[in-house]
Amino acid sequence: MTYRKPDPTPIEAFLAPLAALALKQSDIEALVFWGGDGGWDTAPSEALESEEIAFYAEGLLQDGFHMVWTVVALAETPALADHVRLQFWQDDAPPPEGLPEGWVAVAAGRWPPG
């Protein structure tokens, strides 16, 4: 009998690029930003170590939060990922705006998709 790993859930598939990045670049951190009816926090609420990123996000997505993740790099070194931005909000709050000046997106995803 052969063991077959179950297919990932939609949330696991969505977070797979972040989990892979954490394994590849173990020193990368994520900065967590929150949004609401009043707009977006300009400063991160916390920083996560690489091994915490997917686990932290998965729990919030299971609780119904919306999310945008962005792997960002400095505009001067676009091939070198600097950190991950995790942006969370609920209900009808506006989605996040673009990155601050001087930063570029290397990869990104949005939950729920659409």
C-alpha positions as CSV (number, residue, x, y, z in Angstrom):
1,M,0.0,0.0,0.0
2,T,1.3,3.4,-1.0
3,Y,0.8,6.5,1.1
4,R,-0.6,9.4,-0.9
5,K,-0.3,12.8,0.6
6,P,-3.7,14.6,0.5
7,D,-4.2,17.5,-1.8
8,P,-3.6,20.8,-0.1
9,T,-6.6,22.9,1.0
10,P,-7.2,26.1,-1.0
11,I,-5.7,28.1,1.9
12,E,-2.6,25.8,2.0
13,A,-2.2,26.2,-1.8
14,F,-2.5,30.0,-1.5
15,L,0.1,30.1,1.2
16,A,2.5,27.6,-0.4
17,P,4.7,30.2,-2.0
18,L,5.3,31.8,1.4
19,A,6.1,28.4,3.0
20,A,8.5,27.7,0.1
21,L,10.2,31.1,0.5
22,A,10.6,30.5,4.3
23,L,12.4,27.3,3.6
24,K,14.6,28.8,0.9
25,Q,15.4,32.1,2.7
26,S,15.2,31.2,6.4
27,D,16.2,34.7,7.5
28,I,13.3,36.5,5.8
29,E,10.7,38.2,8.1
30,A,7.1,39.3,7.5
31,L,5.6,42.6,8.6
32,V,2.0,42.5,9.6
33,F,-0.3,45.4,8.7
34,W,-4.0,45.8,9.6
35,G,-6.7,47.7,7.8
36,G,-10.2,48.7,8.7
37,D,-12.9,51.2,7.9
38,G,-10.5,54.0,9.1
39,G,-7.8,53.0,6.7
40,W,-4.5,51.2,7.0
41,D,-1.9,51.3,9.7
42,T,1.3,52.9,8.5
43,A,3.5,50.9,10.8
44,P,3.5,47.2,11.1
45,S,1.8,45.7,14.2
46,E,4.4,43.0,14.5
47,A,7.2,41.2,12.8
48,L,7.2,37.4,12.2
49,E,10.1,35.0,11.7
50,S,10.1,33.0,8.5
51,E,8.8,29.8,10.1
52,E,5.8,31.7,11.6
53,I,4.5,33.3,8.4
54,A,2.3,30.6,6.8
55,F,1.0,29.4,10.2
56,Y,0.1,32.9,11.4
57,A,-1.7,33.7,8.1
58,E,-3.5,30.3,7.9
59,G,-5.2,30.8,11.2
60,L,-6.5,34.3,10.3
61,L,-7.7,33.1,6.8
62,Q,-9.6,30.2,8.5
63,D,-11.3,32.8,10.7
64,G,-12.6,34.7,7.6
65,F,-10.0,37.5,7.3
66,H,-9.0,38.9,3.9
67,M,-5.4,39.0,3.1
68,V,-2.8,40.3,0.6
69,W,0.7,39.0,0.9
70,T,3.5,40.6,-1.0
71,V,7.2,39.6,-1.2
72,V,9.0,43.0,-1.5
73,A,12.4,44.1,-2.5
74,L,14.1,47.4,-2.6
75,A,13.8,49.1,-6.0
76,E,17.6,49.2,-6.3
77,T,17.9,45.4,-5.8
78,P,14.6,44.0,-7.2
79,A,16.0,40.4,-7.5
80,L,16.7,40.2,-3.7
81,A,13.6,39.7,-1.5
82,D,13.9,41.9,1.5
83,H,10.7,41.0,3.5
84,V,7.1,39.9,3.2
85,R,4.2,42.2,3.8
86,L,1.1,40.6,5.3
87,Q,-2.0,42.8,5.1
88,F,-5.2,41.7,6.8
89,W,-8.7,43.2,7.0
90,Q,-12.3,42.1,7.5
91,D,-15.7,42.7,6.0
92,D,-16.0,45.7,3.7
93,A,-12.9,47.5,4.7
94,P,-10.9,48.8,1.7
95,P,-8.2,46.6,0.4
96,P,-4.6,47.8,0.8
97,E,-3.0,50.3,-1.5
98,G,0.3,49.9,-3.3
99,L,3.7,49.6,-1.8
100,P,5.5,52.6,-0.3
101,E,7.9,54.5,-2.6
102,G,11.2,52.7,-3.0
103,W,9.8,49.2,-2.8
104,V,8.8,46.8,-5.6
105,A,6.7,43.6,-5.5
106,V,8.5,40.3,-6.3
107,A,5.4,38.2,-5.9
108,A,2.0,38.6,-4.4
109,G,-1.3,36.9,-3.7
110,R,-4.8,37.9,-2.5
111,W,-7.4,36.0,-0.4
112,P,-10.1,35.4,-1.1
113,P,-9.1,35.2,-4.8
114,G,-10.9,37.4,-7.2
